[in-house]
Amino acid sequence: NQIPTYEIRECGWCCVVCSSVCMFNRSRGFTLIELLVVIAIIGILSSIVLASLNSARQKARDASRLSDVREMVKLMNLETSEAAVTLTGCGADAVTTLCSGPGQIAQFSNFTDPSGTTACTAASTGPCAYSISGADGTGVATTENYQILFWLEASAGGLPGNDVNCVKGPGGNFATNTALCL
C-alpha cells in the first residue's frame, strides 16, 4: 500500500490541498458582467441624486424670490409718508429694476428674479421678472397703492407654485393669481 502524497498550492485567492491540479484556479479581476452591474447601479443612484437636487434648486430660487419681494415691501414702507408718493422710472407692469425713486426705491435695481427676464403679468405662464404697477394692475404705482407680481416654481410660504403671485400695498399683503393679482 502506497500512501498518496499531497502538496499545498496557492490557487489565486485561496490555498487548497490537492493532489495534482488546483481546484479553484480563479483570476484576480472582475468579470465584464460584474463591472456593468456596478456601473448601472452608480448611474441609477446618480440620477436619483440629480432629481432631488433639481427640487432643492427650485425651492432655493423661490426662497430668494420671497426674500426679494419682502425687502421691496420694506423699502416701500420706508418711503411711505403722509401722502402717497408716485414711483419714478417705472410705469404700469414695469420691471422693478427700472424704478429709480423716490429715495430707497432706487434699490429695487438690486432685486432680480433668478430665472425670469420679461415682466410678470397676471397672464404669465412661466418664470418672469418682478413687475410693479398700481394695486388694480393698471397705472403707475405709488408707495401706498401698488402690487408687485412674481413667479413661484414650487409652493412656498403658503402661496401656490407654478403660478404668478403678488404682494399688494399698503401693508404688503401676499395674494395668489386667483383674481386678486390683476
Secondary structure, DSSP 8 states (H G I E B T S, - for coil): ------EEEEETTEEEEESSS-S----SS--HHHHHHHHHHHHHHHHHHHHHHHHHHHHHHHHHHHHHHHHHHHHHHHH--SS--B-BS--TTEEGGG--BSGGGGGGGG---SS--SB--TT--S--B-EEE-TTSSS--BSSSEEEEEEESS-BTTB-SSEEEEEEETTTEEEETTTT--
